[in-house]
Amino acid sequence: MAFVQRWRVITAFALVGAATQLVWLTYAPVTTVAAEHFGVSESAIGWLANMFPLLYVVLAIPAGIMLDRWFRPSLIAGAALTAIGAALRLVDDGFVMVLVGQTVVAIAQPLVLNAITGIAGHYLDEKDRPTGIAIGTASTFAGMTAAFLLGAALPAESQLTTLAAVGTIFAAVAAIALTVELMRAGTGPAASTSTSLAAVRATIGDSYVRRLCLTVFFPFGTFVALATYGQALLEPAGVSADSASIVLLVNVLAGVVGCAVIPVAVLRRGIELPAVMVGLTASAAACLLVAVAPNLATGFLAFVLIGLTLLPALPIVLAMAERHTGTAEGTAAGLIWMTGNLGGLVVAGLTGLLVDTPAWAFVLCATTTILGVPLALRLRTNATTLSAH
């Protein structure tokens, strides 16, 4: 396959990855306005986004198995369902249809995000796979950024339909582009014909994969907790809602940059575990900084540092899983994403209980982040054992 064709597939996939996150968070920046428009509570609007991690936990492994067995049709189905779900929100200007559309996209999301390692494994040479995985992961955070920016640009109740329509158009264009590129490229030069169920079962029972999952559980949870409650935790320190929104936006932008750049350099030098441990330590220190001295300056510094150092751990771990598992990378990626979403539910839930005591909430986030360091050290022990055999 020609070099340009390979990267066109990756680019089209990145657009679909961004689309899943853009559609997921469509109503998050305009929760109050959307609640008034649809005549429901703000918590009901919150569930338009909250259902995504919950369904991911349920569907991660089945989606991974589908991708391992039928990679191209499963990925095309995920892209198409994302566009269809986004479009369903425009069929009727009521909450029920919006809920149906968001649910369809939530079902599609694991088929797309679990394919981040697979798309690189199927269509890129081994030396280029870390770059492909980094681009795929960064695209998801870019989609989050786009959702926040669109929400800021179209905040009025009269603009809700336009807001949903923009996401729908983007998702449809991305789905068409990926389908065309995948059909042109075929199954991929590095693709196996079909992953055996025995290989899938072996991956699920692999102790190294389980340790990779545990490594992302707490850090991913910290990111979700801070993204969810960051504004509320900074408010007692005199940080306005507008300023907090900027801090959170820059946090995600830093994550996009970090995910696109750091994993590539790290994986090429073979320093994955030291990089992950340094990132976790730096992020834990950042949480402690804002716990001890909460203000706009420390909040900005801490959230930027967390974006740059914590989020790149995800593509690094995904690349390690792809390299270790080979043909069952979809199942491995599904396990990692599922564990990360579980971490998000647990750590965000605990952080929510401490929202009235921000210092302790940030200490909790620091603690959960630093817990990833000994888990990463166990990966080193496991890797040494594997190489000895």
C-alpha positions in Angstrom: 0.0 0.0 0.0 1.3 3.4 -0.9 2.6 5.6 1.9 0.1 8.4 1.2 -2.8 5.9 1.2 -1.8 4.6 4.6 -1.9 8.0 6.2 -5.1 9.0 4.5 -6.7 6.1 6.3 -5.3 7.3 9.6 -6.4 10.9 8.9 -10.0 9.8 8.1 -10.0 7.6 11.3 -8.8 10.6 13.4 -11.8 12.6 12.0 -14.2 9.9 13.1 -12.5 9.7 16.5 -12.9 13.5 17.0 -16.6 13.2 15.8 -17.5 10.7 18.6 -16.2 13.1 21.2 -17.8 16.2 19.6 -21.2 14.6 19.5 -20.8 13.1 23.0 -20.2 16.5 24.6 -22.5 18.6 22.4 -24.8 19.6 25.3 -22.2 19.7 28.1 -21.1 23.3 27.6 -24.7 24.5 27.3 -26.3 22.3 30.0 -28.5 25.1 31.6 -29.7 26.4 28.3 -30.5 22.9 27.0 -32.4 22.0 30.2 -34.6 25.1 29.7 -35.1 24.4 26.0 -36.1 20.7 26.4 -38.0 21.3 29.7 -36.0 18.8 31.7 -33.6 19.1 34.7 -29.9 19.8 34.3 -29.1 16.3 35.6 -31.2 14.9 32.8 -29.0 16.9 30.3 -26.0 15.6 32.1 -27.0 12.0 31.4 -26.8 12.8 27.7 -23.0 12.6 28.3 -22.9 10.4 31.4 -24.3 7.4 29.6 -21.2 7.2 27.4 -18.8 5.9 30.0 -21.5 3.7 31.5 -22.2 2.0 28.1 -18.5 1.9 27.3 -18.0 -0.3 30.4 -20.7 -2.7 29.2 -19.8 -2.7 25.5 -16.0 -2.4 25.5 -15.1 -6.1 25.4 -17.8 -7.1 22.8 -16.7 -4.2 20.6 -13.1 -5.3 20.9 -14.0 -8.9 20.0 -15.9 -7.6 16.9 -13.0 -5.5 15.8 -10.6 -8.4 16.3 -12.8 -10.7 14.2 -14.1 -8.3 11.6 -12.1 -5.1 11.8 -13.0 -3.2 8.7 -16.8 -3.7 8.8 -17.0 -3.2 12.5 -15.1 0.1 12.3 -17.3 1.3 9.3 -20.4 0.4 11.4 -19.1 2.5 14.3 -18.5 5.5 12.0 -21.9 5.1 10.4 -23.7 4.8 13.7 -22.0 7.9 15.0 -23.3 9.9 12.1 -26.8 8.3 12.3 -27.1 8.9 16.0 -26.0 12.5 15.6 -28.6 13.0 12.8 -31.4 11.5 14.9 -31.1 14.4 17.3 -32.4 16.7 14.5 -35.4 14.6 13.6 -37.5 16.1 16.4 -36.9 19.1 18.7 -37.5 17.1 21.8 -35.5 15.5 24.6 -36.6 11.9 23.8 -35.1 12.0 20.3 -32.0 13.7 21.5 -31.6 10.9 24.1 -32.1 8.2 21.4 -29.5 9.8 19.2 -27.0 10.1 22.0 -27.6 6.5 22.9 -26.9 5.3 19.4 -23.6 7.3 19.4 -22.7 5.9 22.8 -23.2 2.4 21.4 -20.9 3.2 18.4 -18.1 4.8 20.4 -16.4 1.6 21.6 -16.2 0.4 18.0 -14.3 3.6 17.1 -12.1 4.1 20.1 -11.2 0.5 20.5 -9.8 0.7 17.0 -7.1 3.2 17.7 -4.5 0.5 18.1 -6.0 -1.7 15.4 -6.0 1.0 12.7 -2.3 1.5 13.3 -1.6 -2.2 13.4 -3.5 -2.9 10.2 -2.4 -0.1 8.0 1.0 1.2 9.2 4.5 -0.3 9.3 5.7 -1.2 12.8 8.0 1.9 13.0 5.0 4.2 12.3 2.5 2.6 14.6 3.3 4.8 17.7 2.7 7.9 15.6 -0.6 6.5 14.3 -1.8 5.6 17.9 -0.7 9.0 19.1 -2.7 10.7 16.3 -5.8 8.6 17.0 -5.7 9.3 20.7 -5.0 13.0 20.3 -8.0 13.3 17.9 -10.3 12.3 20.7 -9.1 15.2 22.9 -9.3 17.5 19.9 -12.9 16.5 19.5 -13.5 17.4 23.1 -11.9 20.8 22.5 -14.1 21.4 19.5 -17.2 20.6 21.5 -16.2 23.2 24.2 -15.4 25.8 21.5 -18.6 25.3 19.7 -20.6 25.5 22.9 -18.9 28.9 23.6 -19.6 30.1 20.0 -23.2 28.9 20.0 -24.4 29.3 23.6 -28.0 30.6 23.0 -31.1 28.5 23.2 -32.0 29.5 19.6 -28.7 28.1 18.5 -29.1 24.6 19.9 -30.3 23.1 16.6 -27.3 24.7 14.8 -25.0 23.3 17.5 -26.3 19.8 16.9 -26.3 20.2 13.2 -22.6 21.2 13.1 -21.7 18.0 14.9 -24.0 16.0 12.6 -22.4 17.3 9.5 -18.9 16.7 10.8 -19.7 13.2 11.8 -21.3 12.4 8.5 -18.4 13.8 6.5 -15.9 11.9 8.7 -17.9 8.6 8.4 -18.0 8.9 4.6 -14.3 9.8 4.4 -13.3 6.8 6.5 -15.6 4.4 4.6 -14.1 5.5 1.3 -10.5 5.2 2.5 -11.1 1.8 4.1 -12.7 0.4 1.0 -9.8 1.7 -1.1 -7.2 0.4 1.2 -8.7 -3.1 1.7 -8.2 -5.1 4.8 -4.7 -3.6 5.3 -1.3 -5.0 4.6 -0.6 -5.9 8.2 -4.0 -7.4 9.0 -4.6 -10.9 9.9 -7.6 -12.7 8.2 -9.4 -13.2 11.5 -8.4 -13.3 15.1 -9.2 -16.6 16.7 -11.4 -16.7 19.7 -8.6 -18.5 21.6 -6.4 -15.5 21.0 -9.1 -13.2 22.3 -9.5 -15.4 25.5 -5.8 -15.5 26.0 -5.7 -11.6 25.8 -8.5 -11.3 28.4 -6.6 -13.6 30.7 -3.1 -12.1 30.0 -1.6 -10.8 33.3 0.4 -8.1 31.4 -2.7 -6.7 29.8 -4.5 -6.7 33.2 -1.6 -4.7 34.6 -1.7 -2.3 31.7 -5.4 -1.8 32.5 -4.7 -1.1 36.2 -2.0 1.4 35.3 -4.6 3.6 33.5 -7.4 3.1 36.0 -6.4 5.8 38.5 -4.8 8.4 36.2 -7.8 8.3 33.7 -10.1 8.6 36.7 -8.2 11.7 37.9 -8.6 13.4 34.4 -12.3 12.7 34.3 -12.8 13.9 37.9 -10.9 17.2 37.2 -12.8 17.7 33.9 -16.1 17.1 35.7 -15.5 19.2 38.8 -12.7 21.5 38.0 -14.8 24.6 37.8 -16.6 23.8 41.1 -13.3 23.1 42.8 -11.6 26.3 41.7 -14.6 28.6 42.4 -13.9 28.9 46.2 -10.4 30.2 45.4 -12.0 33.1 43.5 -11.7 31.7 40.0 -14.7 32.7 38.0 -16.7 30.3 35.8 -15.4 31.9 32.7 -11.8 31.7 33.9 -12.3 28.1 34.9 -13.7 27.3 31.5 -10.5 28.7 29.9 -8.4 26.7 32.3 -10.2 23.4 31.4 -10.0 24.2 27.7 -6.3 24.8 27.9 -6.0 21.6 29.9 -7.5 19.6 27.0 -5.5 21.5 24.4 -2.3 20.6 26.4 -3.5 17.0 26.3 -3.9 17.1 22.5 -0.3 18.4 22.1 1.0 16.0 24.7 -0.7 12.9 23.2 0.5 13.9 19.7 4.1 14.5 20.5 5.3 12.8 23.7 4.3 9.1 23.0 6.0 9.1 19.6 9.3 10.3 21.1 9.0 8.0 24.2 8.2 4.8 22.2 11.0 5.4 19.7 13.5 5.6 22.6 12.0 2.7 24.5 11.5 4.7 27.7 7.7 4.0 28.1 7.6 3.1 31.7 10.0 5.9 33.0 7.9 8.4 30.9 4.6 7.2 32.4 6.0 7.3 36.0 7.4 10.8 35.5 4.1 12.0 34.0 2.1 10.5 36.9 4.5 12.0 39.5 4.3 15.5 37.9 0.5 15.4 37.7 0.2 14.3 41.3 2.5 17.2 42.3 0.3 19.6 40.2 -2.8 18.4 42.1 -1.0 19.0 45.4 0.1 22.5 44.3 -3.4 23.7 43.7 -4.6 21.9 46.9 -2.1 23.9 49.0 -2.2 27.2 47.1 -5.5 27.5 45.1 -5.8 30.5 42.8 -6.1 31.2 39.1 -2.3 31.1 38.5 -1.7 27.8 40.2 -4.8 26.3 38.8 -3.8 27.2 35.3 -0.3 25.8 35.8 -1.5 22.6 37.4 -4.1 21.9 34.7 -1.7 22.6 31.9 0.9 20.3 33.5 -1.7 17.6 34.0 -2.8 17.8 30.3 0.8 17.6 29.1 2.0 14.8 31.4 -1.0 12.7 32.5 -3.0 12.3 29.2 -0.1 11.0 27.1 0.0 7.9 29.4 -3.1 6.6 27.6 -1.6 6.4 24.0 1.7 5.0 25.5 -0.2 2.2 27.3 -2.3 1.5 24.2 0.9 1.2 22.1 2.4 -1.1 24.6 -0.8 -3.3 24.5 -0.7 -3.3 20.6 2.9 -4.4 20.6 2.3 -7.1 23.2 -1.0 -8.6 22.0 -0.6 -8.5 18.2 -3.7 -9.7 16.5 -6.1 -9.2 19.5 -5.3 -5.5 19.9 -9.0 -4.6 19.7 -9.8 -6.7 22.8 -6.8 -5.3 24.6 -7.7 -1.8 23.7 -11.3 -2.4 24.8 -10.1 -3.7 28.2 -7.9 -0.6 28.7 -10.6 1.9 27.7 -13.2 0.0 29.9 -10.8 0.2 32.9 -10.2 3.8 32.2 -13.9 4.6 32.1 -14.4 2.6 35.3 -11.7 4.7 36.9 -13.4 7.8 35.7 -16.7 6.7 37.4 -15.0 5.8 40.7 -12.6 8.7 41.1 -15.1 11.3 39.8 -17.7 9.8 42.2 -15.4 10.2 45.1 -14.3 13.6 44.1 -18.0 14.7 43.9 -18.4 13.8 47.5 -15.5 16.2 48.4 -16.6 19.1 46.1 -17.3 21.3 49.1 -13.8 20.8 50.4 -11.6 21.5 47.3 -8.3 21.0 49.1 -9.2 17.4 50.1 -10.6 16.8 46.6 -7.3 17.8 45.0 -5.4 15.7 47.5 -7.6 12.7 46.6 -6.7 13.3 42.9 -3.0 13.5 43.7 -3.3 10.2 45.7 -5.1 8.4 42.9 -2.6 9.6 40.3 0.5 8.6 42.3 -1.0 5.1 42.8 -0.3 4.5 39.2 3.5 4.6 39.8 3.8 1.3 41.7 1.4 -0.2 39.2 3.7 0.9 36.4 6.7 -0.6 38.3 4.9 -3.9 38.2 4.8 -3.7 34.4 8.6 -3.5 34.4 8.8 -6.6 36.6 6.4 -8.4 34.3 8.3 -7.3 31.2 11.5 -8.6 32.7 9.9 -12.0 33.4 8.5 -12.2 29.9 11.9 -11.5 28.3 13.6 -14.1 30.6 11.3 -16.7 29.2 
